[in-house]
Structures are given as structure tokens and as C-alpha cells.
Amino acid sequence: MVQREEIINYTHVYRNKLSVLLKPNVGIDIRVFPCEDGAIFIIKIGFNELNKEEIRPSSSSIEEAQNRAGLLGVDLSGVQNSRYYFKQNKIALVKISEKEWNEAAAQADIILLLSKFKKDSSNGTK
């Protein structure tokens, strides 16, 4: 089981590392829905968005966290480590791991996010 303090530290490092890649006046709002297996991060990036992190109460399962995060209809089966989902104007990071909660993991998850945008833009879609 992932400790709440690990999730808080990971979230803070993730937001700080991602924010240096953004233009001035672009903020990151992260809401975290922890569960026994990991956590779901709902990330909103926007112009004049407040930089904030909110850790919600823990859920007993990934399905309960999914419902609390509003990711209804998203198939989370087979998620291992980290996977991104894009829904409306939000980014959802589903992270199921017991040990990938350090600075290197945050950096790897940001690289994974950026690769999704690079892949989409090379296909002519956004």
C-alpha cells in the first residue's frame, strides 16, 4: 500500500517539474484520489489557473477512486505503473504501483505525458 506522504511528495515534485515546461501564467491544478493500489490524478492545465494540489481521502479500491474522480466509462483494466487518459479539458494519470513514487518516477511520468502530445501532433491530431 502506498503511503499518503509518498503521494503528497510525488504530487509536489510532479507539479514543480511540469510547471517549468509551461509558459508563464499557465498553472496546474492537481486533484489526487488515492486508493490501496495507487492513485488517480486529475490534472487541469490552463492560462491563469491556480497552482494547487489537493489530496482527497483514500478509497478502498481503484474502482472507488475512479468513481470519485469522475472517470466513469474509462476502462482501467490492465493498468500497470502509469497510464494517461484524456477526458474533456482534463488529463487523468492512473498510477498503480507500490514503489514508483520518487522524483525519477515523476520525471518518467512527465516524459510519458509529453510523448503522448508529440505522438498526437505527428499524426496531425490534437
Residue, then its C-alpha position, 0 to 999 in steps of 0.5 A: m500500500v502506498q503511503r499518503e506522504e509518498i503521494i503528497n511528495y510525488t504530487h509536489v515534485y510532479r507539479n514543480k517539474l511540469s510547471v517549468l515546461l509551461k509558459p508563464n501564467v499557465g498553472i496546474d491544478i492537481r486533484v489526487f484520489p488515492c486508493e490501496d493500489g495507487a492513485i488517480f490524478i486529475i490534472k487541469i492545465g490552463f492560462n491563469e489557473l491556480n497552482k494547487e494540489e489537493i489530496r482527497p481521502s483514500s478509497s478502498s479500491i481503484e474502482e472507488a477512486q475512479n468513481r470519485a474522480g469522475l472517470l466513469g466509462v474509462d476502462l482501467s483494466g490492465v493498468q500497470n505503473s502509469r497510464y494517461y487518459f484524456k477526458q474533456n479539458k482534463i488529463a487523468l494519470v492512473k498510477i498503480s504501483e507500490k514503489e514508483w513514487n520518487e522524483a525519477a518516477a515523476q520525471a518518467d511520468i512527465i516524459l510519458l505525458l509529453s510523448k503522448f502530445k508529440k505522438d498526437s501532433s505527428n499524426g496531425t491530431k490534437 
